[in-house]
């Protein structure tokens, strides 16, 4: 099936190139020769020095006696005898038949190409075709649906179609959306261009000039001013938790008219306050802002992080949502925090269909306040990273076609 999917366009390209070589190129040479004999005309642009193809304008000793007329010339005289020895009796009839066919086709082809109105007509038609092809090629973009490797009536393809028509995708097939506070930038000073995946490290027993540092893919620079215990920070987080589930999205790949799927938002702050009140009989929200309560609050949060699960799902964890790191002690608080949700956009959405969705996500980010204690915030999902690869594929395709046209 790979052959049936990819050979057809390739065959068309090769066939059209062959047709152009047999029609457009010789017709352009004929018009150019006519322009050199009678003076350049607007239609014979190739005869102007510095414009179009200069080699068309060069003097060609092989075309000096070329016959170009407004009328189809009479049939050429029989070919003169050559110095080639006569064919022996062992020459096959098939070879003679091919020679007779060629002797008939070549003069006919030359009469058509050397006919001036026909040459102008061929140039006009194929130039229009070329312009139309360039325009249509410029509209190419990655497919919006999964490639079908089997015929449409195959039982597996029919099963996939029925499944997509009557059932929604599984949760793991939708993009995960993250709002992150507390990360300032990424230090890439140790990046090794000779080892992009950072696989050649001392821990792997690698030595030599291409050896990479342990953190060659980058080190996170945390925001030193980020403070989860500040009232302004908590207000921003709670606003995000209430805004995210209701944020609208009217793009084609957004279900329910929302950016985030219903009941999928993970807001650790409200879950922590509910847990502290029900399990520890502590009103965590009332403790915020009073510095004497910081140590107690952070120890409770650390315990919540290690003993509870997001949405009661034991396959999930708060470890990466509440980011306690070695950069700060537990009593100081986490270095970063996240609010997460499952998007209504499927994973690996085509490039042409997710640009508007990313704009909606950026609008959500712009709507959030940025107090001094939570001024560094960004939104992330894998599809935004994959966009670079998709765009690079499209740019490479269009650049290749542009080079091919030169």
N, C-alpha and C positions, 0 to 999 in steps of 0.2 A: 504493500500500500504506500510505502514511502516513495516508490517510483511514480505511482499514479498521482501523488500529491505535489511532487516537486519537479518532475521531468517536463510537465506540460508547459509551465512558464519558460523554462530554459529552452525548450524546443522552439517556442514562439520567437524568442529573442534571436536565436541562431538563424531561424528561417527568415525573419525580417531583415537581419543583417545581410543575408545572402541576396534577398530581393533588392535591397538598396544598392549593393555592389553591382548588380546586373542592370539596374535601371537608372537610379538617381546619379550615381557617379559618372557613367559614360555620357548621360544626357548633359550634365554640367560641363564636361569637357567639350562636348560638341558646341554648346552655347558659348563657351569661352573662346574656342577657335573662331567661331563666327564673329565674336566681338573684336578679336585681334585683326581680322581681315577687313571688317567694315567700320572699325572704330567702336569704342566701348559704349554700351547702352546701359540704362539703369537696371535692366533685367540681368545683365551679365556682370554681377558685382565682383565676381572672382577675378576679373581682369584689371581691377584697380590695385596698384601697388600699395602694400600696407594694410589691405583690407581682405577679410575672408582668407582663402587658402592661396598663398603666394605661389605655391608650386604649380597651380593651375595656369598661371600667367607665363611660366617659363616657356621658352621656345622649344618646341618638340619636333625634331627632324622626322619623326615617324608619322606625324599628322599633317605635314606640309602639303601633301597632295590629297587631303581628305575632301570628299565630295559632300557638300552641304547645300541643299536646295529646298525651295518651297514645295516642290512636288516630289513624289516618290520616284527615285531614279529607276531607270530600266534595269532589268536583271543583268547582273554582272556576267561577263563572258566566262567561258569555261576556264578553269584554272590551267595555267601553262604546265607543261610537263616538267618535272623536276629531275634532278640528277640521281634520285633514289633508285636503286636497282628495282627491276620489276619483281613483283611478288612471286614467290615460288608456288608451285602447285600445291604445296602442303599448307598454305594459308587457309584457315578455316572460313567457312561461309559466314559464321557469326561475326568474325572480324570484318569481313567485307560489308556486311549489313550495317554494322555500327559506323563504318567509314562513310557509307552512302547517306545514312541519316545525318551525320555530322556535316557532310558537304552540303546538304540541303538546308539545315537549320542555321548554320553560321551566316551564309549570305542573307537569309531572311532577317536574322537578328540585326545585322549591320544595316540593312535597308531601313528598318524601323528606327534605330537609334540615330541614323544620319538624316532622318527626315526632320527638318527644323521645327515645324509645328508640333510634332510628336515630342521632341526634346523639351520644348517649352512646357508642354502639357505635363510631362512626367515630372519636371522640376516643380511645377506648381502643386501638383497633387501630393507628391511625397514630402514637400516642404510643409504643406498644411498638415499632413499626417505626423511629421516629426514634431511640429509645434503642439499638436493635440496630445501626442504621446508624452511629451515633457510635462504638459499641464496635468495629465492624468497621473503620471508617476509622482508628481509633487503632492498629490492627494493621498498617497499611500501612507498607511499607519499600521501599527501592530493589530492583529485580529482581536476582536472583543469577545470571542467565544473560544472554547477549547477546540483544538484541532480534532476533526473526526477522522480516525484512521480506518474505519470500516464503512461499508455502504450504509446508507440511511435506513434501509430495511433490514439490516442485520439485527438479530435479537438483542445483542448487547447495547447497540446504539438506541434501539427502541426502549430498552429498560432505563437507560440514562435519561432519555427524553421524558419518560413518564415520571421518573423520580424527581427531576427538576421542575416538572409542571405541578406536581401534587404535594411534594415535600420540600421543606426548607433545608438549608445546609446545616450541618452540625456546628456546634459552638466553636470547635477548633478550626473551622474553615472560614471564620470571620477574623478580620484584623483586630489586634489588641491596641487600644489607645491608652497613652500614658501622659499625664501632666506631672512634671517633675520640678520640685523646688529644691534649691540648695546647691546645685551644680553650676559653677561659673563658666568653665571652659575645659578644653582638652589640650594638655601639653604633649605635643608630638615632636619634641626636640630630639628624642632618642629613636625616631623612626628610621629604619634601615631600608633604603630603596632597593637594595640587592636581595632582600629577604622579606617581601611584602607580607607573607602569612606569619612571620616571626617564628618559624619552626626551627631555625638554627640557633639554639641557645646553649648556654653552658650546661644547663640541666639536662639537655638532650645529648650531651657529649660532643657538641659541635665546636670546632675551633677554626681559626683562620680569619681572613679579612672580612668574610661575610657573616661572622657571628653577630647575633643581635642581643641587645640587653633584654632583661626579663620583661620589661614593660615597653617594648619597642612599638607596640600598637597605640600607645598613648596613655597618659596618666591623667585622671580626673583632677581638676583644680576646684576645690569646694569653696563655696561662698562663706567667708569667715563671719559675715554679719547675719547669716541665716540663723533664726532662733524660733524653734517651734513653740517655745513657752510664752512668746510674746502674744498679747491679745490681738494685735493687728494681723499677725501671721495666721492665727486660728480663724479669724474672721474671713480671710481670703480663702482658706481651705474649705470652710463650711459653705461659702458662696459657690465655690467650684463644685462641691458635692451636690448642691441643689440645682445648679445651672446645667451641669453636664448631661443628666438624664433627659432634660427637656429641650436641649439645643436642637433647633430645626435643621433639616437638610433636604432640599428639594431636588437633588440630583438623581439620575436614573438608577444608580447602584445603591441608593440609600433606601432601605425598607422603612415602612411606617412613617415616613416623612421626618425621621430623626437621625441624628448623627450616631447616637449610641443605642444599642438594643435595650429594650425595657428590662429592668431588674438585673442588669449586669454591672452596674457601677459599684466599685469597691471603694468605699470611703472609710478608711481606717479610723479616722478621728471620731466620727459618730458611733462606730462599732465599739471603740475603746471606751467611750464615755458610758455607753449602755452596759458594757461588761463590768466596768469599775463599780457602777451603781448596784448592779444585781449580784455580782459575785464578791466584791470587796466592801460593799456598803459605803462607797466613797463617791462624793460628787466631784468628779475630776474637772468639770467645766468651771466650778467655783474656785478651784485652786489656781487657775491660770492668772498670770500677772503678778502674783505675790511671790517675791524671790525666795522667801523662807520655805515655800512649798515646792520649789523646783526639784529637790532631790527625791522627795516622796513621789511626786508626779512622774518623774523619769523612770524610777524603779518600777512603778506600776506599769508604765508603758512598755518597759523592757520585758516584764513578765507576760504581759498581754501578747507581745510579739512572739514569744517563745512557746506559748501554750495554746493560742487560739489559731483558728484557720479562717481565711476570707470566705464569707458566706457559708460557714460551716462545712466547707469542702476540704477534707483532709489531704486531697491531692494538691492543694494550693498552700502558699505560705506567705507570711508577712515579712519574711527576712529581707526581701528586696523592696518592699513597699515602705517599711520603716527602716531607714538606712543608718543603723548604728555602725560606726567604723572605728578603726584604730586612730583616727585623726582627733577624736574627742572621747572623753570619758563618758560612761553611761549617765552620770549625774548632770553632765552638760547638755545632753540631748543628742538626737540623731543629726548626722551631717546632711542628710537629704531625706525627703519623703515624696511619696507618689499618691496620686489618685488615678485609678485605672477604670477602664470600661471596655466592653466588647463592642466594636463598631458594627453598624449595619452594612458596611462595605465588605464584600468578600476579600479574602487574601488574593494577592496578585491580580488585582483589578487592572484592566488595560490602561495604558497611559492616557489615551484620549478621554477616558471616562472618569478618572480620579482627580483631574486638575481642579474641578469645581469643588470636590469633596475636601481636598486639602485647603482650598480657600476658606471653606466653611469652618474647618478646624482652626485655621489661623485667626479667623474672626472671633472664635470663642476665646482663644488665648489673649487677644487684644482687649477683650472686654473685662479681663481680670485686673484688679488693682495690684500695684507693686509697691508696698510699703518698704521702708529701709530694711526691715528684718526678713523680707521675702521678695526681693527685687529681681532675683534671677530665676526665671521659670521658662520652661520650653515644653513643647508637645512633641510626642514621638510615636511612630508606629513603623513596623518593618517596611510597609509599602512605600513610605516616603523615601527610605534609603534605596529601595529597589528602583525607584523612579530614575535615579541617575543611570543605572544600567540600561533601563528601557530607552531613555532618551539618547544614550550613547549608541544604542543599536540603530535607532532611527536616523541619527546624524550620520553614522557610518554608511547607512544605506543610501541616503541622499547624496552624500559626498562622493560615494563610489559611482553613482549614476551621473553626477556632474562631471567627474573625471572621464567617464566613458564617453560622454558627449563631446569632449574636447578633441 
